[in-house]
Every structure is written in C-alpha cells, then in structure tokens.
Amino acid sequence: MDLDDEHDPSGSPGSSTVPDLGESLPLCASDPRWLAVALDDLDAIHADHLHCERKAASSALSLIRSYPERTDLVTAMARLAHDETKHVVQVAQLMKRREQAASYDHGDDYAKALRDHIRGKEPERLLDRLLVFAVIEARSAERLQLLAGALPDPKSAALYQSLATAEVRHRDIFLALARDTSPATWRQRAAQLAAIETEILAHHDVRARIH
C-alpha cells in the first residue's frame, strides 16, 4: 500500500521514509457508538468508503493544480493520488465480492465543516488545506483500524488493516508538507484544527459513514 519510491533518508514528503508526525495532530477518539452503527450497515460503510477514496485522490490532484511551482508537493501528491486510486479499485473489488452495487455520493458535511475553516489568503490557505487533509486522513485511519479489528470476514479485515496503515502514511505526508510550508506555525495550527474537529464531531450524528 505504500507509495513506490527510492529510499530517501531525508524523510521528505515524496520519499518512502516520511516521518511519523501524528503527535502534532491530537485528535479525539471516535464516539464509542460509531463502530456498532458501522457494523450494522456495512453496505452503507463500503459505499461511502468508495467515494471517500475517490475524493481523496481528487483532493491530492487539486493541490497540484493550485501549486504547480512546489516540486515537492507535486511529486508527493501525484504519488498519493495514485495510491488513493488503487484504494478505490480495492474497495470496488470488495463490493463486487459482496455483490453490492455502488451508490451515488451523498456528500460529506464533516469534510465541508472542516474546509470552512481554511483561510482565504496565501500562504495560510495552503497550510490549512494540507492540515485539513491531514485531519481527514487521520480520522479515516482511526475508523478503518476499528473496522479492521471487528470485521468477521478475514479477507475484509486484512484489507481494512492495510488501508488504515496507508491512511496513517498519507496523514504524515500532508503533515510533512505543512511543516515545510510553515515551519514556525504549522504545529500550532494543527492543534487548532484538531480542536475544531473535536467540536465538529460533537455536533455530528453517529451514522454508518466513514466520517
């Protein structure tokens, strides 16, 4: 599930040795009711998950469109988008095995609420986009890990474990880019957005969705 790249000991976002920066993003735990709700409607979870992976690829590509001058970002996002597209294929294959058709994307008010806090002026806008994407990847990783530990089908559980591991790596790619974008302020802003996410979840219905 890792992005293909030659070894780079610098730990830059485009390398295969992205540093673990998760401590800079102190997210709260998901509502304990979420897992039971998710397991009770796995069709809804898988259908939503398919679109989450699709939108993650699109988000990475949108950064390339917005910041083509950032060679490090372009390289990292091209590879991340490729990785997320592979996840779309894997989730689609899981759904096919379950004889489940895909459904329309019903939107994601969680992600929208986070994006509402992205500042409008550069370079703060780039920093916030990177950190919001990191928050979303981190929340996805947590919930995919919960599913991996609870799914009764070993093949599905193994897939979700591998996807959770990949999402942690994606979180750290975004955090490393944020660190390089604003070395003096990225940790403070990451903590602010983590607190904002806690408030968003506190007013968010518990439902069979990844977010």
TISELUM-839697 format. One record per residue (C-alpha): x, y, z; residue in one letter; residue number from 1. Coordinates in Angstrom, 3 decimals. Layout:
BEGIN
east->X | north->Y | up->Z | res->A | n->NUM;
...
REM end
This chain:
BEGIN
east->0.000 | north->0.000 | up->0.000 | res->M | n->1;
east->2.999 | north->2.329 | up->0.297 | res->D | n->2;
east->3.878 | north->4.747 | up->-2.432 | res->L | n->3;
east->6.591 | north->3.489 | up->-4.724 | res->D | n->4;
east->9.803 | north->5.481 | up->-4.433 | res->D | n->5;
east->13.504 | north->5.061 | up->-3.960 | res->E | n->6;
east->14.814 | north->5.347 | up->-0.412 | res->H | n->7;
east->15.417 | north->8.928 | up->0.695 | res->D | n->8;
east->16.966 | north->9.307 | up->4.165 | res->P | n->9;
east->15.816 | north->12.939 | up->4.429 | res->S | n->10;
east->12.229 | north->11.988 | up->5.220 | res->G | n->11;
east->10.816 | north->14.413 | up->2.668 | res->S | n->12;
east->7.104 | north->14.080 | up->1.805 | res->P | n->13;
east->7.810 | north->12.462 | up->-1.542 | res->G | n->14;
east->10.110 | north->9.802 | up->-0.149 | res->S | n->15;
east->9.413 | north->6.356 | up->1.280 | res->S | n->16;
east->10.632 | north->7.449 | up->4.737 | res->T | n->17;
east->8.026 | north->10.018 | up->5.737 | res->V | n->18;
east->8.459 | north->10.753 | up->9.467 | res->P | n->19;
east->5.741 | north->9.936 | up->11.994 | res->D | n->20;
east->4.236 | north->13.332 | up->12.819 | res->L | n->21;
east->0.979 | north->12.103 | up->14.296 | res->G | n->22;
east->1.674 | north->13.548 | up->17.760 | res->E | n->23;
east->1.231 | north->17.015 | up->16.276 | res->S | n->24;
east->-2.410 | north->16.212 | up->15.458 | res->L | n->25;
east->-4.085 | north->15.247 | up->18.760 | res->P | n->26;
east->-7.484 | north->14.030 | up->17.561 | res->L | n->27;
east->-10.149 | north->12.823 | up->19.965 | res->C | n->28;
east->-11.345 | north->9.220 | up->19.818 | res->A | n->29;
east->-14.446 | north->8.459 | up->17.786 | res->S | n->30;
east->-17.752 | north->8.157 | up->19.596 | res->D | n->31;
east->-17.797 | north->4.583 | up->21.003 | res->P | n->32;
east->-21.188 | north->4.040 | up->19.370 | res->R | n->33;
east->-19.759 | north->4.505 | up->15.872 | res->W | n->34;
east->-18.330 | north->1.007 | up->15.399 | res->L | n->35;
east->-21.575 | north->-0.775 | up->16.272 | res->A | n->36;
east->-23.515 | north->1.526 | up->13.930 | res->V | n->37;
east->-20.980 | north->0.883 | up->11.155 | res->A | n->38;
east->-21.033 | north->-2.893 | up->11.582 | res->L | n->39;
east->-24.819 | north->-2.857 | up->11.487 | res->D | n->40;
east->-24.808 | north->-1.368 | up->7.969 | res->D | n->41;
east->-21.637 | north->-2.413 | up->6.169 | res->L | n->42;
east->-23.228 | north->-1.774 | up->2.774 | res->D | n->43;
east->-23.502 | north->1.920 | up->3.663 | res->A | n->44;
east->-19.935 | north->1.946 | up->5.005 | res->I | n->45;
east->-18.445 | north->0.405 | up->1.867 | res->H | n->46;
east->-20.473 | north->2.641 | up->-0.451 | res->A | n->47;
east->-19.342 | north->5.742 | up->1.427 | res->D | n->48;
east->-15.768 | north->4.482 | up->1.644 | res->H | n->49;
east->-15.575 | north->4.120 | up->-2.135 | res->L | n->50;
east->-16.383 | north->7.812 | up->-2.542 | res->H | n->51;
east->-14.035 | north->8.828 | up->0.289 | res->C | n->52;
east->-11.113 | north->7.239 | up->-1.542 | res->E | n->53;
east->-12.180 | north->8.833 | up->-4.829 | res->R | n->54;
east->-12.390 | north->12.270 | up->-3.233 | res->K | n->55;
east->-9.029 | north->11.801 | up->-1.517 | res->A | n->56;
east->-7.416 | north->11.259 | up->-4.925 | res->A | n->57;
east->-9.187 | north->14.341 | up->-6.278 | res->S | n->58;
east->-8.035 | north->16.438 | up->-3.317 | res->S | n->59;
east->-4.416 | north->15.476 | up->-3.902 | res->A | n->60;
east->-4.690 | north->16.359 | up->-7.580 | res->L | n->61;
east->-6.323 | north->19.688 | up->-6.727 | res->S | n->62;
east->-3.179 | north->20.689 | up->-4.844 | res->L | n->63;
east->-1.091 | north->20.018 | up->-7.946 | res->I | n->64;
east->-3.404 | north->22.284 | up->-9.915 | res->R | n->65;
east->-3.170 | north->25.053 | up->-7.317 | res->S | n->66;
east->0.575 | north->24.905 | up->-6.535 | res->Y | n->67;
east->2.462 | north->23.626 | up->-9.601 | res->P | n->68;
east->5.578 | north->25.554 | up->-8.571 | res->E | n->69;
east->6.011 | north->23.382 | up->-5.475 | res->R | n->70;
east->8.001 | north->20.466 | up->-6.897 | res->T | n->71;
east->7.982 | north->18.591 | up->-3.583 | res->D | n->72;
east->4.213 | north->18.908 | up->-3.331 | res->L | n->73;
east->3.617 | north->17.908 | up->-6.957 | res->V | n->74;
east->5.692 | north->14.751 | up->-6.558 | res->T | n->75;
east->4.112 | north->13.759 | up->-3.252 | res->A | n->76;
east->0.543 | north->14.453 | up->-4.373 | res->M | n->77;
east->0.925 | north->12.647 | up->-7.705 | res->A | n->78;
east->2.010 | north->9.532 | up->-5.846 | res->R | n->79;
east->-0.619 | north->9.924 | up->-3.154 | res->L | n->80;
east->-3.372 | north->10.314 | up->-5.760 | res->A | n->81;
east->-2.130 | north->7.130 | up->-7.425 | res->H | n->82;
east->-2.244 | north->5.369 | up->-4.061 | res->D | n->83;
east->-5.783 | north->6.564 | up->-3.355 | res->E | n->84;
east->-6.925 | north->5.461 | up->-6.806 | res->T | n->85;
east->-5.631 | north->1.975 | up->-6.018 | res->K | n->86;
east->-7.766 | north->2.111 | up->-2.876 | res->H | n->87;
east->-10.823 | north->2.917 | up->-4.993 | res->V | n->88;
east->-10.138 | north->-0.229 | up->-7.000 | res->V | n->89;
east->-9.691 | north->-2.323 | up->-3.852 | res->Q | n->90;
east->-12.920 | north->-1.106 | up->-2.264 | res->V | n->91;
east->-14.768 | north->-1.628 | up->-5.555 | res->A | n->92;
east->-13.439 | north->-5.201 | up->-5.669 | res->Q | n->93;
east->-14.613 | north->-5.764 | up->-2.088 | res->L | n->94;
east->-18.075 | north->-4.526 | up->-3.008 | res->M | n->95;
east->-18.161 | north->-6.768 | up->-6.079 | res->K | n->96;
east->-17.255 | north->-9.760 | up->-3.924 | res->R | n->97;
east->-20.142 | north->-8.828 | up->-1.629 | res->R | n->98;
east->-22.430 | north->-8.441 | up->-4.694 | res->E | n->99;
east->-23.024 | north->-4.841 | up->-3.670 | res->Q | n->100;
east->-23.573 | north->-2.091 | up->-6.219 | res->A | n->101;
east->-22.050 | north->1.345 | up->-5.771 | res->A | n->102;
east->-24.316 | north->4.257 | up->-4.895 | res->S | n->103;
east->-24.351 | north->7.993 | up->-5.505 | res->Y | n->104;
east->-22.149 | north->10.247 | up->-3.396 | res->D | n->105;
east->-24.353 | north->11.820 | up->-0.726 | res->H | n->106;
east->-21.771 | north->14.431 | up->0.229 | res->G | n->107;
east->-19.701 | north->14.811 | up->3.374 | res->D | n->108;
east->-20.804 | north->17.534 | up->5.780 | res->D | n->109;
east->-17.917 | north->16.604 | up->8.114 | res->Y | n->110;
east->-15.321 | north->17.435 | up->5.474 | res->A | n->111;
east->-17.241 | north->20.545 | up->4.443 | res->K | n->112;
east->-17.279 | north->21.794 | up->8.036 | res->A | n->113;
east->-13.508 | north->21.367 | up->8.209 | res->L | n->114;
east->-12.962 | north->23.104 | up->4.863 | res->R | n->115;
east->-14.984 | north->26.061 | up->6.104 | res->D | n->116;
east->-12.028 | north->26.826 | up->8.412 | res->H | n->117;
east->-9.481 | north->27.079 | up->5.583 | res->I | n->118;
east->-8.233 | north->30.658 | up->5.452 | res->R | n->119;
east->-8.509 | north->32.555 | up->2.187 | res->G | n->120;
east->-5.110 | north->34.217 | up->1.773 | res->K | n->121;
east->-1.804 | north->32.583 | up->0.932 | res->E | n->122;
east->0.369 | north->31.144 | up->2.364 | res->P | n->123;
east->-2.119 | north->30.398 | up->5.152 | res->E | n->124;
east->-4.537 | north->28.853 | up->2.657 | res->R | n->125;
east->-2.027 | north->26.212 | up->1.554 | res->L | n->126;
east->-1.110 | north->25.422 | up->5.147 | res->L | n->127;
east->-4.748 | north->24.969 | up->6.113 | res->D | n->128;
east->-5.562 | north->22.819 | up->3.091 | res->R | n->129;
east->-2.675 | north->20.493 | up->3.925 | res->L | n->130;
east->-3.673 | north->20.276 | up->7.579 | res->L | n->131;
east->-7.377 | north->19.745 | up->6.873 | res->V | n->132;
east->-6.459 | north->16.891 | up->4.532 | res->F | n->133;
east->-4.205 | north->15.503 | up->7.279 | res->A | n->134;
east->-7.091 | north->15.605 | up->9.768 | res->V | n->135;
east->-9.392 | north->13.775 | up->7.347 | res->I | n->136;
east->-6.756 | north->11.100 | up->6.655 | res->E | n->137;
east->-6.131 | north->10.674 | up->10.382 | res->A | n->138;
east->-9.830 | north->10.233 | up->11.149 | res->R | n->139;
east->-10.155 | north->7.781 | up->8.266 | res->S | n->140;
east->-7.178 | north->5.805 | up->9.583 | res->A | n->141;
east->-8.697 | north->5.575 | up->13.057 | res->E | n->142;
east->-12.044 | north->4.322 | up->11.803 | res->R | n->143;
east->-10.610 | north->1.895 | up->9.258 | res->L | n->144;
east->-8.463 | north->0.466 | up->12.059 | res->Q | n->145;
east->-11.570 | north->-0.002 | up->14.200 | res->L | n->146;
east->-13.267 | north->-1.836 | up->11.345 | res->L | n->147;
east->-10.202 | north->-3.986 | up->10.717 | res->A | n->148;
east->-10.344 | north->-5.226 | up->14.297 | res->G | n->149;
east->-14.047 | north->-6.025 | up->14.179 | res->A | n->150;
east->-14.950 | north->-7.319 | up->10.716 | res->L | n->151;
east->-15.827 | north->-11.035 | up->10.837 | res->P | n->152;
east->-14.514 | north->-11.749 | up->7.324 | res->D | n->153;
east->-10.705 | north->-12.222 | up->7.491 | res->P | n->154;
east->-10.168 | north->-11.030 | up->3.923 | res->K | n->155;
east->-12.103 | north->-7.811 | up->4.501 | res->S | n->156;
east->-10.360 | north->-7.267 | up->7.839 | res->A | n->157;
east->-6.943 | north->-7.630 | up->6.205 | res->A | n->158;
east->-7.887 | north->-5.133 | up->3.514 | res->L | n->159;
east->-9.053 | north->-2.590 | up->6.069 | res->Y | n->160;
east->-5.885 | north->-3.045 | up->8.106 | res->Q | n->161;
east->-3.757 | north->-2.310 | up->5.054 | res->S | n->162;
east->-5.894 | north->0.718 | up->4.186 | res->L | n->163;
east->-5.642 | north->2.065 | up->7.738 | res->A | n->164;
east->-1.862 | north->1.776 | up->7.591 | res->T | n->165;
east->-1.824 | north->3.630 | up->4.278 | res->A | n->166;
east->-4.009 | north->6.431 | up->5.641 | res->E | n->167;
east->-1.583 | north->6.988 | up->8.523 | res->V | n->168;
east->1.170 | north->7.375 | up->5.964 | res->R | n->169;
east->-0.949 | north->9.845 | up->3.986 | res->H | n->170;
east->-1.603 | north->11.831 | up->7.169 | res->R | n->171;
east->2.122 | north->12.160 | up->7.690 | res->D | n->172;
east->2.753 | north->13.160 | up->4.068 | res->I | n->173;
east->0.349 | north->16.081 | up->4.485 | res->F | n->174;
east->1.855 | north->16.985 | up->7.861 | res->L | n->175;
east->5.383 | north->16.941 | up->6.446 | res->A | n->176;
east->4.325 | north->19.247 | up->3.627 | res->L | n->177;
east->2.664 | north->21.547 | up->6.192 | res->A | n->178;
east->5.866 | north->21.542 | up->8.242 | res->R | n->179;
east->7.902 | north->22.519 | up->5.189 | res->D | n->180;
east->5.335 | north->25.167 | up->4.188 | res->T | n->181;
east->5.278 | north->26.984 | up->7.530 | res->S | n->182;
east->7.947 | north->25.715 | up->9.962 | res->P | n->183;
east->7.125 | north->28.317 | up->12.616 | res->A | n->184;
east->3.347 | north->27.919 | up->12.783 | res->T | n->185;
east->2.277 | north->24.507 | up->11.472 | res->W | n->186;
east->2.154 | north->22.746 | up->14.856 | res->R | n->187;
east->0.039 | north->25.461 | up->16.455 | res->Q | n->188;
east->-2.375 | north->25.487 | up->13.526 | res->R | n->189;
east->-2.561 | north->21.674 | up->13.513 | res->A | n->190;
east->-3.573 | north->21.722 | up->17.181 | res->A | n->191;
east->-6.196 | north->24.389 | up->16.437 | res->Q | n->192;
east->-7.721 | north->22.329 | up->13.633 | res->L | n->193;
east->-7.697 | north->19.206 | up->15.800 | res->A | n->194;
east->-9.723 | north->21.115 | up->18.404 | res->A | n->195;
east->-12.084 | north->22.356 | up->15.701 | res->I | n->196;
east->-12.583 | north->18.775 | up->14.515 | res->E | n->197;
east->-13.491 | north->17.734 | up->18.060 | res->T | n->198;
east->-16.227 | north->20.382 | up->18.080 | res->E | n->199;
east->-17.479 | north->19.289 | up->14.669 | res->I | n->200;
east->-17.780 | north->15.669 | up->15.801 | res->L | n->201;
east->-19.554 | north->16.711 | up->18.991 | res->A | n->202;
east->-22.393 | north->18.072 | up->16.842 | res->H | n->203;
east->-22.219 | north->15.297 | up->14.240 | res->H | n->204;
east->-24.709 | north->12.436 | up->14.064 | res->D | n->205;
east->-23.303 | north->8.947 | up->14.632 | res->V | n->206;
east->-24.038 | north->7.119 | up->11.390 | res->R | n->207;
east->-22.790 | north->4.404 | up->9.059 | res->A | n->208;
east->-20.299 | north->6.592 | up->7.235 | res->R | n->209;
east->-16.508 | north->6.741 | up->7.339 | res->I | n->210;
east->-16.817 | north->10.364 | up->8.560 | res->H | n->211;
REM end
